[in-house]
Amino acid sequence: MALVTVTTFNHADDAELARMALEAEGIGASVAGVRLQVEEGDVDAADAVLNRLSGMAGAEYATPSDAGPWQPPESCPSCGANDVARRQKWVAFATFAAFVVAIGYTQDATLLGFYVVAAGAIFTLVAASWRCRECGYTW
């Protein structure tokens, strides 16, 4: 049978290691430069071994999640009320940033002001996004 190139490596040493792994599994293989070659009848078995070595053994059998697109919450997880609203975090952040920049500019500490605004941006991103209008619970 003819030899078929299964994969190509960046280094000949990597190809040699893969050849040894295939031969340990009972699959005859040879290295031509950086190309790993096997007989035509052994291509699928070699592919399975190489996928297992690279941590991709189940990649061909993976299926996408059956979950649908994201939906906003319909009710409060705390009290069950249907009156939930998305928090407008960007308004509070914009106000906070404007004050910090103004104070930093007047005190000649713009670099410190920048760091405080950056920290505020992180806290704003991490803050809860939803609020129940009935019980005040945020999540």
Summary of the structure (lengths in Angstrom):
residues: 139
radius of gyration: 29.2
end to end distance: 63.6
largest distance: 80.7
contacts: 333
relative contact order: 0.12
helix: 47%
strand: 16%
